[in-house]
Amino acid sequence: MNLPYYPGCTLKANAENFEDSAIKVMEILDYQLNEMKDWVCCGTVFSMTTDDLMLQLASIRNLLRAEEQNLNELVVLCSMCYNTLQRAKKFITEDEENLNKVNDLMYKENIRYEGTVDIVHLLTVLKDRVTFDKIKEKVKKPLSSLKIGGYYGCLLVRPKEFAIDDFEDPTIIEDLFSSLGADGIAFPYRLECCGAYQTITKKDVTIKRTYEIISSARRAGCEAIVTSCPLCAFNLDQRQKETSEEFVEFEQMPVFYFTELMSVALGGGWNKNWTKLHYVNPEQILKEKGLI
């Protein structure tokens, strides 16, 4: 089955391992991610200013492109892209004046944006269409020896109208990894913000967040963390270098994209090129557990 797919910028650069593993996993599950044509950056962050239409244009132009290509939906991997596209669509389509203004700003486009395209996160596709039962049947190498902490962060469950699961107590990631044979652990800080773009201007804030989140996962018994957000992956993985320097008692922990571990479990294996995009070497624990 073919799924229209919006990649976003980071999956073509620092998160190539996310895209590559997702495509591989979906092929194993008999689905094809078909990248939409002529996409642009989603805008990265949803503007919190109620009259800021210009910052909605990037997201809306992607949705307009999808309508132009007669697509009814877009599957998204990146949590930030998912959240930004969803909120921009709601902001524009629920206010006719805003909708008209944005279309007027895009007067050179071939069509007017109508708001007909649904935005769906890949985790939702796995749960509702593929189903975790089918995924369980496809497992070739169970992750039975691995204790995984699913990190949701902000963007998969807030605001609640776009949450891919219960916004206060989600279990979709834990349920997915249970189907892969792993022990999915719901640790206390799994819904806390990673520090987001504070990592640029206030690195100390992000370092403290990394310490708190990973330490919370460690106390709960997790051996690794999985995420679907490239920014969260950067802060929780790459910032462990500075975190180790700041907090002498800190214990490093590997951070994976959920699709990377799915690939291992479903027989797609581990690509050595993925390792290069991690700070904490993820191969070590996979070898210890006999998974690669």
Secondary structure, 3 states (H helix, E strand, C coil): CEEEEECCCHHHCCCHHHHHHHHHHHHHCCCEEEECCCCCCCCCCCCCCCCCCHHHHHHHHHHHHHHHCCCCEEEECCHHHHHHHHHHHHHHHCCHHHHHHHHHHCCCCCCCCCCCCEEEEHHHHHHHHHCHHHHHHHCCCCCCCCEEEECCCCCCCCCHHHCCCCCCCCCHHHHHHHHCCCEEECCCCCCCCCCCCHHHHCHHHHHHHHHHHHHHHHHCCCCEEEECCHHHHHHHHHCHHHHHHHCCCCCCCCEEEHHHHHHHHCCCCCCHHHHCCCCCCCHHHHHHCCCC
